[in-house]
Amino acid sequence: MGVLDSFGALVSSIIASIVLLVFAIVSYFITVFIVQVGAGLAGYSPSGDFVALSAAVLATGAIVAGSTPMSSLSGITE
């Protein structure tokens, strides 16, 4: 059973990675939309490369901030 358990863990890890990648791509597209609308409301018309860059920075920051454990910031030890 040890081999089957480790194979199941591998498959579940691959599925989780694929799901997280899909969520990251969806998050990026939503951030691009938000940046475009925000720039339009502010009266700016940035080119596509600046919109893509700012959306990438914002999406990356959100993904990294969501994946870090917050207990280390509060001083709580488990």
MMTF fields as JSON, N, C-alpha, C and O atoms, coordinates in Angstrom:
{
  "mmtfVersion": "1.0.0",
  "mmtfProducer": "UNKNOWN",
  "numBonds": 311,
  "numAtoms": 312,
  "numGroups": 78,
  "numChains": 1,
  "numModels": 1,
  "chainsPerModel": [1],
  "groupsPerChain": [78],
  "chainIdList": ["A"],
  "bondAtomList": [4, 2, 8, 6, 12, 10, 16, 14, 20, 18, 24, 22, 28, 26, 32, 30, 36, 34, 40, 38, 44, 42, 48, 46, 52, 50, 56, 54, 60, 58, 64, 62, 68, 66, 72, 70, 76, 74, 80, 78, 84, 82, 88, 86, 92, 90, 96, 94, 100, 98, 104, 102, 108, 106, 112, 110, 116, 114, 120, 118, 124, 122, 128, 126, 132, 130, 136, 134, 140, 138, 144, 142, 148, 146, 152, 150, 156, 154, 160, 158, 164, 162, 168, 166, 172, 170, 176, 174, 180, 178, 184, 182, 188, 186, 192, 190, 196, 194, 200, 198, 204, 202, 208, 206, 212, 210, 216, 214, 220, 218, 224, 222, 228, 226, 232, 230, 236, 234, 240, 238, 244, 242, 248, 246, 252, 250, 256, 254, 260, 258, 264, 262, 268, 266, 272, 270, 276, 274, 280, 278, 284, 282, 288, 286, 292, 290, 296, 294, 300, 298, 304, 302, 308, 306],
  "bondOrderList": [1, 1, 1, 1, 1, 1, 1, 1, 1, 1, 1, 1, 1, 1, 1, 1, 1, 1, 1, 1, 1, 1, 1, 1, 1, 1, 1, 1, 1, 1, 1, 1, 1, 1, 1, 1, 1, 1, 1, 1, 1, 1, 1, 1, 1, 1, 1, 1, 1, 1, 1, 1, 1, 1, 1, 1, 1, 1, 1, 1, 1, 1, 1, 1, 1, 1, 1, 1, 1, 1, 1, 1, 1, 1, 1, 1, 1],
  "groupList": [{"groupName": "MET", "atomNameList": ["N", "CA", "C", "O"], "elementList": ["N", "C", "C", "O"], "formalChargeList": [0, 0, 0, 0], "bondAtomList": [1, 0, 2, 1, 3, 2], "bondOrderList": [1, 1, 2], "singleLetterCode": "M", "chemCompType": "L-PEPTIDE LINKING"}, {"groupName": "GLY", "atomNameList": ["N", "CA", "C", "O"], "elementList": ["N", "C", "C", "O"], "formalChargeList": [0, 0, 0, 0], "bondAtomList": [1, 0, 2, 1, 3, 2], "bondOrderList": [1, 1, 2], "singleLetterCode": "G", "chemCompType": "PEPTIDE LINKING"}, {"groupName": "VAL", "atomNameList": ["N", "CA", "C", "O"], "elementList": ["N", "C", "C", "O"], "formalChargeList": [0, 0, 0, 0], "bondAtomList": [1, 0, 2, 1, 3, 2], "bondOrderList": [1, 1, 2], "singleLetterCode": "V", "chemCompType": "L-PEPTIDE LINKING"}, {"groupName": "LEU", "atomNameList": ["N", "CA", "C", "O"], "elementList": ["N", "C", "C", "O"], "formalChargeList": [0, 0, 0, 0], "bondAtomList": [1, 0, 2, 1, 3, 2], "bondOrderList": [1, 1, 2], "singleLetterCode": "L", "chemCompType": "L-PEPTIDE LINKING"}, {"groupName": "ASP", "atomNameList": ["N", "CA", "C", "O"], "elementList": ["N", "C", "C", "O"], "formalChargeList": [0, 0, 0, 0], "bondAtomList": [1, 0, 2, 1, 3, 2], "bondOrderList": [1, 1, 2], "singleLetterCode": "D", "chemCompType": "L-PEPTIDE LINKING"}, {"groupName": "SER", "atomNameList": ["N", "CA", "C", "O"], "elementList": ["N", "C", "C", "O"], "formalChargeList": [0, 0, 0, 0], "bondAtomList": [1, 0, 2, 1, 3, 2], "bondOrderList": [1, 1, 2], "singleLetterCode": "S", "chemCompType": "L-PEPTIDE LINKING"}, {"groupName": "PHE", "atomNameList": ["N", "CA", "C", "O"], "elementList": ["N", "C", "C", "O"], "formalChargeList": [0, 0, 0, 0], "bondAtomList": [1, 0, 2, 1, 3, 2], "bondOrderList": [1, 1, 2], "singleLetterCode": "F", "chemCompType": "L-PEPTIDE LINKING"}, {"groupName": "ALA", "atomNameList": ["N", "CA", "C", "O"], "elementList": ["N", "C", "C", "O"], "formalChargeList": [0, 0, 0, 0], "bondAtomList": [1, 0, 2, 1, 3, 2], "bondOrderList": [1, 1, 2], "singleLetterCode": "A", "chemCompType": "L-PEPTIDE LINKING"}, {"groupName": "ILE", "atomNameList": ["N", "CA", "C", "O"], "elementList": ["N", "C", "C", "O"], "formalChargeList": [0, 0, 0, 0], "bondAtomList": [1, 0, 2, 1, 3, 2], "bondOrderList": [1, 1, 2], "singleLetterCode": "I", "chemCompType": "L-PEPTIDE LINKING"}, {"groupName": "TYR", "atomNameList": ["N", "CA", "C", "O"], "elementList": ["N", "C", "C", "O"], "formalChargeList": [0, 0, 0, 0], "bondAtomList": [1, 0, 2, 1, 3, 2], "bondOrderList": [1, 1, 2], "singleLetterCode": "Y", "chemCompType": "L-PEPTIDE LINKING"}, {"groupName": "THR", "atomNameList": ["N", "CA", "C", "O"], "elementList": ["N", "C", "C", "O"], "formalChargeList": [0, 0, 0, 0], "bondAtomList": [1, 0, 2, 1, 3, 2], "bondOrderList": [1, 1, 2], "singleLetterCode": "T", "chemCompType": "L-PEPTIDE LINKING"}, {"groupName": "GLN", "atomNameList": ["N", "CA", "C", "O"], "elementList": ["N", "C", "C", "O"], "formalChargeList": [0, 0, 0, 0], "bondAtomList": [1, 0, 2, 1, 3, 2], "bondOrderList": [1, 1, 2], "singleLetterCode": "Q", "chemCompType": "L-PEPTIDE LINKING"}, {"groupName": "PRO", "atomNameList": ["N", "CA", "C", "O"], "elementList": ["N", "C", "C", "O"], "formalChargeList": [0, 0, 0, 0], "bondAtomList": [1, 0, 2, 1, 3, 2], "bondOrderList": [1, 1, 2], "singleLetterCode": "P", "chemCompType": "L-PEPTIDE LINKING"}, {"groupName": "GLU", "atomNameList": ["N", "CA", "C", "O"], "elementList": ["N", "C", "C", "O"], "formalChargeList": [0, 0, 0, 0], "bondAtomList": [1, 0, 2, 1, 3, 2], "bondOrderList": [1, 1, 2], "singleLetterCode": "E", "chemCompType": "L-PEPTIDE LINKING"}],
  "groupTypeList": [0, 1, 2, 3, 4, 5, 6, 1, 7, 3, 2, 5, 5, 8, 8, 7, 5, 8, 2, 3, 3, 2, 6, 7, 8, 2, 5, 9, 6, 8, 10, 2, 6, 8, 2, 11, 2, 1, 7, 1, 3, 7, 1, 9, 5, 12, 5, 1, 4, 6, 2, 7, 3, 5, 7, 7, 2, 3, 7, 10, 1, 7, 8, 2, 7, 1, 5, 10, 12, 0, 5, 5, 3, 5, 1, 8, 10, 13],
  "groupIdList": [1, 2, 3, 4, 5, 6, 7, 8, 9, 10, 11, 12, 13, 14, 15, 16, 17, 18, 19, 20, 21, 22, 23, 24, 25, 26, 27, 28, 29, 30, 31, 32, 33, 34, 35, 36, 37, 38, 39, 40, 41, 42, 43, 44, 45, 46, 47, 48, 49, 50, 51, 52, 53, 54, 55, 56, 57, 58, 59, 60, 61, 62, 63, 64, 65, 66, 67, 68, 69, 70, 71, 72, 73, 74, 75, 76, 77, 78],
  "secStructList": [7, 2, 2, 2, 2, 2, 2, 2, 2, 2, 2, 2, 2, 2, 2, 2, 2, 2, 2, 2, 2, 2, 2, 2, 2, 2, 2, 2, 2, 2, 2, 2, 2, 2, 2, 2, 2, 2, 2, 2, 2, 6, 6, 7, 7, 7, 7, 2, 2, 2, 2, 2, 2, 2, 2, 2, 2, 2, 2, 2, 2, 2, 2, 2, 2, 2, 2, 1, 7, 6, 2, 2, 2, 2, 6, 7, 7, 7],
  "xCoordList": [0.811, 0.0, 0.847, 0.346, 2.102, 2.948, 3.147, 3.165, 3.298, 3.496, 2.223, 2.287, 1.083, -0.18, -0.48, -1.02, -0.129, -0.344, 0.522, 0.057, 1.776, 2.663, 2.257, 2.397, 1.755, 1.27, 0.037, -0.105, -0.848, -2.023, -1.647, -2.273, -0.631, -0.162, 0.442, 0.264, 1.156, 1.735, 0.654, 0.739, -0.357, -1.445, -2.222, -2.578, -2.481, -3.204, -2.37, -2.918, -1.069, -0.186, -0.19, -0.194, -0.188, -0.225, -1.556, -1.59, -2.643, -3.966, -4.053, -4.585, -3.53, -3.541, -2.712, -3.1, -1.592, -0.755, -1.478, -1.402, -2.173, -2.911, -4.043, -4.265, -4.757, -5.843, -5.301, -5.89, -4.183, -3.591, -3.105, -3.203, -2.589, -2.165, -3.356, -3.269, -4.464, -5.679, -6.191, -6.576, -6.199, -6.635, -5.715, -6.185, -4.417, -3.478, -3.744, -3.672, -4.046, -4.328, -5.628, -5.702, -6.652, -7.928, -7.729, -8.294, -6.936, -6.639, -5.936, -6.221, -5.03, -4.328, -5.3, -5.226, -6.201, -7.15, -8.091, -8.432, -8.508, -9.367, -8.598, -9.154, -7.319, -6.509, -6.274, -6.239, -6.112, -5.979, -7.236, -7.148, -8.402, -9.655, -9.748, -10.153, -9.378, -9.453, -8.492, -8.846, -7.293, -6.32, -6.814, -6.672, -7.39, -7.902, -9.049, -9.093, -9.977, -11.119, -10.644, -11.118, -9.713, -9.189, -8.457, -8.588, -7.691, -7.0, -7.999, -7.814, -9.053, -10.084, -10.826, -11.136, -11.115, -11.787, -10.903, -11.405, -9.593, -8.663, -8.344, -7.667, -8.822, -8.585, -7.309, -6.878, -6.701, -5.476, -5.806, -6.798, -4.968, -5.098, -3.724, -3.047, -3.311, -1.984, -1.973, -3.006, -0.783, -0.66, -0.779, -0.729, -0.934, -1.168, -0.033, -0.263, 1.209, 2.324, 2.369, 2.754, 1.978, 1.942, 0.791, 0.923, -0.314, -1.438, -1.049, -1.329, -0.414, -0.005, 1.043, 0.99, 1.991, 3.019, 2.443, 2.776, 1.585, 1.019, 0.095, 0.058, -0.642, -1.501, -0.667, -1.036, 0.452, 1.321, 1.922, 2.008, 2.335, 2.907, 1.852, 2.129, 0.653, -0.414, -0.863, -1.066, -1.018, -1.441, -0.368, -0.69, 0.89, 1.975, 2.022, 2.191, 1.874, 1.863, 0.714, 0.884, -0.446, -1.598, -1.411, -1.783, -0.843, -0.628, 0.42, 0.239, 1.512, 2.561, 2.05, 2.331, 1.308, 0.771, -0.234, -0.325, -0.98, -1.943, -1.313, -1.926, -0.113, 0.514, 1.436, 1.874, 1.742, 2.633, 1.835, 0.7, 2.41, 1.693, 1.654, 2.687, 0.47, 0.313, 0.637, 0.785, 0.749, 1.044, 2.445, 2.704, 3.352, 4.709, 4.738, 5.627, 3.78, 3.729, 3.162, 3.517, 2.304, 1.629, 2.408, 2.075, 3.427, 4.203, 3.585, 4.066, 2.545, 1.899, 2.671, 2.91, 3.051, 3.743, 2.824, 2.032, 2.932, 2.064, 2.777, 2.202],
  "yCoordList": [-1.206, 0.0, 1.26, 2.328, 1.171, 2.354, 3.012, 4.237, 2.171, 2.712, 3.39, 4.461, 2.787, 3.386, 4.677, 5.619, 4.729, 5.955, 7.09, 8.223, 6.795, 7.84, 8.259, 9.429, 7.323, 7.682, 8.577, 9.527, 8.273, 9.124, 10.509, 11.492, 10.603, 11.908, 12.701, 13.916, 12.003, 12.67, 13.198, 14.333, 12.392, 12.806, 13.98, 14.923, 13.92, 15.022, 16.295, 17.391, 16.168, 17.336, 17.954, 19.177, 17.127, 17.632, 18.316, 19.374, 17.727, 18.341, 19.68, 20.652, 19.728, 20.981, 22.048, 23.217, 21.679, 22.642, 23.19, 24.384, 22.327, 22.769, 23.714, 24.728, 23.386, 24.256, 25.619, 26.652, 25.625, 26.893, 27.717, 28.944, 27.061, 27.778, 28.404, 29.539, 27.679, 28.224, 29.42, 30.433, 29.31, 30.438, 31.639, 32.777, 31.41, 32.519, 33.221, 34.448, 32.472, 33.073, 33.859, 34.96, 33.314, 34.029, 35.297, 36.342, 35.21, 36.378, 37.458, 38.643, 37.064, 38.032, 38.74, 39.959, 38.003, 38.623, 39.58, 40.639, 39.205, 40.101, 41.366, 42.464, 41.21, 42.373, 43.273, 44.494, 42.715, 43.534, 44.37, 45.556, 43.761, 44.486, 45.612, 46.724, 45.334, 46.349, 47.502, 48.663, 47.199, 48.252, 49.11, 50.332, 48.497, 49.27, 50.173, 51.34, 49.649, 50.452, 51.565, 52.697, 51.263, 52.278, 53.38, 54.551, 53.03, 54.054, 54.897, 56.106, 54.272, 55.023, 55.98, 57.105, 55.54, 56.423, 57.592, 58.676, 57.377, 58.438, 59.357, 60.37, 59.017, 59.861, 59.548, 60.33, 58.422, 58.021, 57.004, 56.28, 56.963, 55.93, 55.291, 55.592, 54.409, 53.789, 52.767, 52.216, 52.534, 51.527, 50.132, 49.967, 49.161, 47.798, 47.206, 46.398, 47.6, 47.018, 47.502, 46.747, 48.754, 49.236, 48.598, 48.322, 48.37, 47.69, 46.26, 45.792, 45.571, 44.188, 44.11, 43.211, 45.043, 45.039, 45.313, 44.62, 46.315, 46.629, 45.515, 45.226, 44.893, 43.774, 42.585, 41.886, 42.348, 41.24, 41.477, 40.551, 42.705, 43.016, 42.876, 42.313, 43.379, 43.286, 41.842, 41.434, 41.073, 39.678, 38.85, 38.0, 39.092, 38.367, 38.699, 37.811, 39.964, 40.361, 39.732, 39.315, 39.661, 39.059, 37.557, 37.017, 36.887, 35.447, 35.141, 34.219, 35.901, 35.677, 36.002, 35.269, 37.084, 37.448, 36.421, 36.175, 35.824, 34.809, 33.487, 32.686, 33.234, 31.943, 31.961, 30.901, 33.131, 33.19, 32.97, 33.434, 32.277, 32.069, 33.352, 33.976, 33.735, 34.982, 34.818, 35.816, 33.6, 33.405, 33.875, 34.23, 33.888, 34.355, 35.858, 36.355, 36.585, 38.032, 38.396, 39.433, 37.573, 37.892, 37.408, 37.777, 36.598, 36.098, 34.883, 34.462, 34.311, 33.131, 31.894, 31.712, 31.064, 29.827, 28.65, 28.629, 27.681, 26.501, 25.357, 24.281],
  "zCoordList": [0.0, 0.0, 0.0, -0.351, 0.378, 0.45, -0.907, -1.023, -1.94, -3.282, -3.773, -4.376, -3.524, -3.967, -3.221, -3.802, -1.919, -1.156, -1.676, -1.797, -1.983, -2.488, -3.899, -4.257, -4.703, -6.037, -5.943, -6.713, -5.002, -4.791, -4.315, -4.712, -3.466, -3.005, -4.164, -4.254, -5.048, -6.212, -7.14, -7.609, -7.407, -8.292, -7.686, -8.394, -6.384, -5.755, -5.751, -5.865, -5.623, -5.685, -7.085, -7.223, -8.103, -9.484, -9.761, -10.389, -9.301, -9.5, -8.77, -9.307, -7.55, -6.79, -7.486, -7.494, -8.066, -8.789, -10.013, -10.3, -10.726, -11.91, -11.517, -12.18, -10.443, -9.981, -9.549, -9.869, -8.826, -8.407, -9.599, -9.583, -10.616, -11.814, -12.528, -12.998, -12.615, -13.236, -12.44, -13.024, -11.105, -10.283, -10.449, -10.437, -10.602, -10.807, -12.136, -12.207, -13.175, -14.482, -14.435, -14.979, -13.795, -13.657, -12.832, -13.154, -11.778, -10.951, -11.769, -11.599, -12.644, -13.495, -14.436, -14.588, -15.066, -15.99, -15.27, -15.796, -14.068, -13.285, -12.906, -12.928, -12.558, -12.2, -13.401, -13.245, -14.591, -15.801, -16.005, -16.323, -15.824, -15.967, -14.942, -15.28, -13.697, -12.651, -12.937, -12.73, -13.406, -13.715, -14.871, -14.83, -15.902, -17.033, -16.616, -17.007, -15.828, -15.381, -14.459, -14.566, -13.55, -12.642, -13.373, -13.016, -14.384, -15.172, -15.946, -16.087, -16.449, -17.161, -16.245, -16.637, -15.024, -14.068, -13.651, -13.351, -13.632, -13.266, -14.435, -14.259, -15.623, -16.792, -17.537, -18.385, -17.238, -17.926, -19.005, -18.916, -20.016, -21.046, -21.259, -22.242, -20.341, -20.475, -21.607, -21.986, -22.128, -23.18, -22.555, -21.336, -23.413, -22.958, -22.16, -21.26, -22.478, -21.741, -20.289, -19.397, -20.05, -18.667, -17.885, -16.693, -18.548, -17.894, -17.546, -16.443, -18.467, -18.224, -17.116, -16.277, -17.107, -16.076, -14.694, -13.733, -14.591, -13.276, -12.793, -11.597, -13.689, -13.301, -12.859, -11.916, -13.528, -13.139, -11.755, -10.948, -11.481, -10.172, -9.081, -8.022, -9.327, -8.336, -8.11, -6.967, -9.172, -9.034, -8.324, -7.493, -8.644, -7.984, -6.502, -5.666, -6.18, -4.775, -4.011, -2.865, -4.629, -3.972, -3.775, -2.734, -4.759, -4.649, -3.586, -2.791, -3.56, -2.57, -1.174, -0.226, -1.038, 0.277, 0.763, 1.965, -0.131, 0.263, 0.619, 1.325, 0.155, 0.424, 1.632, 2.079, 2.171, 3.33, 4.607, 4.719, 5.552, 6.823, 7.645, 7.885, 8.069, 8.807, 10.291, 10.997, 10.772, 12.193, 12.537, 13.687, 11.579, 11.865, 12.106, 12.797, 11.547, 11.759, 13.125, 13.686, 13.654, 14.923, 16.133, 17.259, 15.936, 17.055, 17.725, 18.777, 17.158, 17.715, 17.256, 16.062, 18.191, 17.835, 18.053, 18.995, 17.184, 17.273, 17.945, 18.107]
}
